Amino acid sequence: MSRRMDAQAGAAFDLADETAYLAWRAAKLARFPKTLAELVVEVRDPRALSSGEMQALLECCKRANMAIYASPAGSDPNKEIPRRLGLQLGLRDLDPNYLADDDGISPLTVAERGTRGEFIPYTNRGIKWHTDGYYNPGERTVRAVLLHCVERAETGGENELFDHEIAYIQLRDRNPQHVRALMAGDAMTIPARIEGGRIERPAQAGPVFSVDAGGFLHMRYTARALSIEWKKDTATDAALAALEDILGAASPWVFRGRLEPGMGLVSNNVLHTRTPFTDSPRHQRLIYRARYYQRVGAR
């Protein structure tokens, strides 16, 4: 992307440039999918996409920052499936997060024992609205997330998906000052993680909305009520209340569905939830999660 294009893209998120924002907003809403089905791409082999399949996935991500692929891979547990798919889409650098396997990919399934079982993604409990890696420092910003389904739960385990750019539009249309408050560098702080009297992860402060060097909008957010500190001022309180109202309302902009074996989600780290689920001997939910420092389509 040229520097001129970078500047044009970033201008849409400049609160002082209403003209650029309105032009971007109109184009975004005009192209946005009406249904989740518009984001589903059938692929023959995720490890070896055809040029048409790749372009379809990239186009979906341009429209809505996400795409769903459906493949005949079924319950094949080979981690090369998501890894190779990610590489084809420009996703190279995995975030080696705390609970990931040595290869950087996390197997999201119910952990009966061990450290993983202490964290909600490795239980069958529901998860509220969030983006991934919100506790990471800026140099390890998670810009893309890939979820690959090996096995679904017997019941439950659906995801709600909400393009963070649409959330930005709704918030800015209510009051641009809400966006300004949530772009502050100290808007949201994740406290330090302390184990055995040692600091395993220092406190991490940062904005909710930010614009990267390419002019793309990034969102860092969690609806969790514990282990989070919001900036204590009137502007942040009002902005947070407005955002929570947007996320809590019924919305045609929110998609909901469940990944089946062989399906997956690729996204530029959009807002998402997970409903509680129940496993059975026949269906024990297993989702591979890969987090990346690049956006989908990066080269």
Secondary structure as UniProt FT lines:
FT   HELIX           3..11
FT   TURN            12..13
FT   TURN            15..16
FT   HELIX           18..31
FT   HELIX           36..39
FT   STRAND          40..42
FT   TURN            46..47
FT   HELIX           51..64
FT   STRAND          66..70
FT   TURN            72..75
FT   HELIX           80..88
FT   TURN            89..90
FT   TURN            98..99
FT   TURN            102..103
FT   STRAND          105..108
FT   HELIX           115..118
FT   HELIX           120..122
FT   STRAND          127..130
FT   TURN            132..135
FT   HELIX           138..140
FT   STRAND          144..151
FT   STRAND          155..156
FT   STRAND          159..162
FT   HELIX           164..174
FT   HELIX           176..182
FT   TURN            185..186
FT   STRAND          188..190
FT   STRAND          193..195
FT   TURN            196..197
FT   STRAND          198..201
FT   STRAND          204..206
FT   STRAND          209..211
FT   TURN            213..214
FT   STRAND          217..219
FT   STRAND          229..230
FT   HELIX           234..248
FT   TURN            252..253
FT   STRAND          255..257
FT   TURN            261..262
FT   STRAND          263..267
FT   STRAND          271..274
FT   STRAND          277..278
FT   STRAND          286..292
FT   TURN            296..297
//
